[in-house]
Amino acid sequence: MSCIPDNYYTKIYIIFQADICHAYQILHSHGIPDERIVVMMYDDIADNRENPVKDNIINRPDGPNVYQNVLKDYTKMEVNPETFINVLKGEKDKVNGKKVIDSGPKDHVFVNFVDHGGPGILGFGSKMLKAQKLMDAIMYMHDQKRYKKLVIYVEACESGSIFYDLLPKDINAYVTTASNAHESSYACYFDKTRKTYLGDVYSVKWMEDSDKEDLKSETLQKQFMITKSETNTSHVQEFGDMSIGDMTVAEFQGMQAAKGDKFRKAPPRPKDPCEDAVKSEDVPLEILRRSLNLVESKEEAQELEAKIQAINKERYIVNKTVKMIVGIATDDHVTSTNMMETRSHIQDWECYEQVLDFLDENCDDHLNIPENDYALRKLYMFVNMCEERIPVATITSAIEKVCLDATVLED
């Protein structure tokens, strides 16, 4: 079940793809050859009938077209956790001989991830990548000497939870994330023509910095501090080997001076991107609300109002579903309230991942994770139950009782 129309998922993905396209333009313009860049993006913009500017994606107001000449190594259904892990590990035989990160012990590897996220997971459309599996891939890369230094920038809600207490400090890897373990990341730069947001605050901040700085003199730590300071919507984090922060940005994003001035010149600043920033899970609703101010007919307004009502109904179902599951699993008002009001760090990964799998398999009509970003914001309650040592069987039994109850959807 998904009450949000497909075209609004597409509009959300425009944000992610604009970030990815801009990142590609930064690497390309600073001299990293295309054969050493792997781009994964949905590339569904042309399929969106409501998008009036197909094939012309910008990442900031009045900015250049970041979609032009971008690589499309993996698109549509190829963008999934399995392919991502195979690309990271350099396992070309598992991706039909297509491009992978074919790196070795002398290489610096830079990874930029942009999509949904939740406690301990990264979203790939309807699929999710669990933190432990990502960490296994990073450890494989380290053990197989597939990099000299590894840097990862992650744009996703609650992305700090992926690396908190998991990323070792002695494997030559350095990670920054858009948010800590318990908060949303934010979209920014609403565009009235495209009727969507153009970027995400964390990504916009580091990329606009790379556009204007001398990357051969700026360090990763300086870029992190600028991004952290200017991202006033969420708490940007760093993990791993902090000594890598002393290295220059150019060592990971390209050593050459930027080609041309299209991306190099200081970006226009009609307003701070944080002025219209909105939590990731609120993007579909906020797009509709802002679009209401742009309608030209009563019929169009009624259509938008109906879509807003559909999203609100979906949120009602999510809230009711999770509350009922927690209530049945805890069977105690005080404990149930604590599950909804506290935020625990994930320690019992075995319990939490089993619960996630069960939710994914049995509660799609009610929660639709990981596609439903609003539902992802409720997963912390399942983390809490696992950390309170509520047995997996008790939690999954509660999920089964609630998610097989059609009346939740009908109410």
Rosetta blueprint (number, residue, H / E / L):
1 M L
2 S L
3 C L
4 I L
5 P L
6 D H
7 N H
8 Y H
9 Y H
10 T H
11 K H
12 I H
13 Y H
14 I H
15 I H
16 F H
17 Q H
18 A H
19 D H
20 I H
21 C H
22 H H
23 A H
24 Y H
25 Q H
26 I H
27 L H
28 H H
29 S H
30 H L
31 G L
32 I L
33 P L
34 D H
35 E H
36 R H
37 I L
38 V L
39 V L
40 M E
41 M L
42 Y L
43 D L
44 D L
45 I H
46 A H
47 D H
48 N L
49 R L
50 E L
51 N L
52 P L
53 V L
54 K L
55 D L
56 N L
57 I L
58 I L
59 N L
60 R L
61 P L
62 D L
63 G L
64 P L
65 N L
66 V L
67 Y L
68 Q L
69 N L
70 V L
71 L L
72 K L
73 D L
74 Y E
75 T L
76 K H
77 M H
78 E H
79 V L
80 N L
81 P H
82 E H
83 T H
84 F H
85 I H
86 N H
87 V H
88 L H
89 K H
90 G L
91 E L
92 K H
93 D H
94 K H
95 V H
96 N L
97 G L
98 K L
99 K L
100 V L
101 I L
102 D L
103 S L
104 G L
105 P L
106 K L
107 D L
108 H E
109 V E
110 F E
111 V E
112 N E
113 F E
114 V E
115 D L
116 H L
117 G E
118 G E
119 P L
120 G L
121 I E
122 L E
123 G E
124 F E
125 G L
126 S L
127 K E
128 M E
129 L E
130 K E
131 A H
132 Q H
133 K H
134 L H
135 M H
136 D H
137 A H
138 I H
139 M H
140 Y H
141 M H
142 H H
143 D H
144 Q L
145 K L
146 R L
147 Y L
148 K L
149 K E
150 L E
151 V E
152 I E
153 Y E
154 V E
155 E E
156 A L
157 C L
158 E L
159 S L
160 G H
161 S H
162 I H
163 F H
164 Y L
165 D L
166 L L
167 L L
168 P L
169 K L
170 D L
171 I L
172 N L
173 A E
174 Y E
175 V E
176 T E
177 T E
178 A L
179 S L
180 N L
181 A L
182 H L
183 E L
184 S L
185 S L
186 Y E
187 A E
188 C E
189 Y E
190 F E
191 D E
192 K L
193 T L
194 R L
195 K L
196 T E
197 Y E
198 L E
199 G E
200 D E
201 V H
202 Y H
203 S H
204 V H
205 K H
206 W H
207 M H
208 E H
209 D H
210 S H
211 D H
212 K H
213 E L
214 D L
215 L L
216 K L
217 S L
218 E L
219 T E
220 L H
221 Q H
222 K H
223 Q H
224 F H
225 M H
226 I H
227 T H
228 K H
229 S H
230 E H
231 T L
232 N L
233 T L
234 S L
235 H L
236 V L
237 Q E
238 E E
239 F E
240 G E
241 D L
242 M H
243 S H
244 I H
245 G H
246 D H
247 M L
248 T E
249 V L
250 A H
251 E H
252 F H
253 Q H
254 G L
255 M L
256 Q L
257 A L
258 A L
259 K L
260 G L
261 D L
262 K L
263 F L
264 R L
265 K L
266 A L
267 P L
268 P L
269 R L
270 P L
271 K L
272 D L
273 P H
274 C H
275 E H
276 D H
277 A L
278 V E
279 K E
280 S H
281 E H
282 D H
283 V H
284 P H
285 L H
286 E H
287 I H
288 L H
289 R H
290 R H
291 S H
292 L H
293 N L
294 L L
295 V L
296 E L
297 S L
298 K H
299 E H
300 E H
301 A H
302 Q H
303 E H
304 L H
305 E H
306 A H
307 K H
308 I H
309 Q H
310 A H
311 I H
312 N H
313 K H
314 E H
315 R H
316 Y H
317 I H
318 V H
319 N H
320 K H
321 T H
322 V H
323 K H
324 M H
325 I H
326 V H
327 G H
328 I H
329 A H
330 T H
331 D L
332 D L
333 H H
334 V H
335 T H
336 S H
337 T H
338 N H
339 M H
340 M H
341 E H
342 T L
343 R L
344 S L
345 H L
346 I L
347 Q L
348 D L
349 W H
350 E H
351 C H
352 Y H
353 E H
354 Q H
355 V H
356 L H
357 D H
358 F H
359 L H
360 D H
361 E H
362 N H
363 C L
364 D L
365 D L
366 H L
367 L L
368 N L
369 I L
370 P L
371 E L
372 N L
373 D H
374 Y H
375 A H
376 L H
377 R L
378 K L
379 L L
380 Y H
381 M H
382 F H
383 V H
384 N H
385 M H
386 C H
387 E H
388 E L
389 R L
390 I L
391 P L
392 V H
393 A H
394 T H
395 I H
396 T H
397 S H
398 A H
399 I H
400 E H
401 K H
402 V H
403 C H
404 L L
405 D L
406 A L
407 T H
408 V H
409 L H
410 E H
411 D L
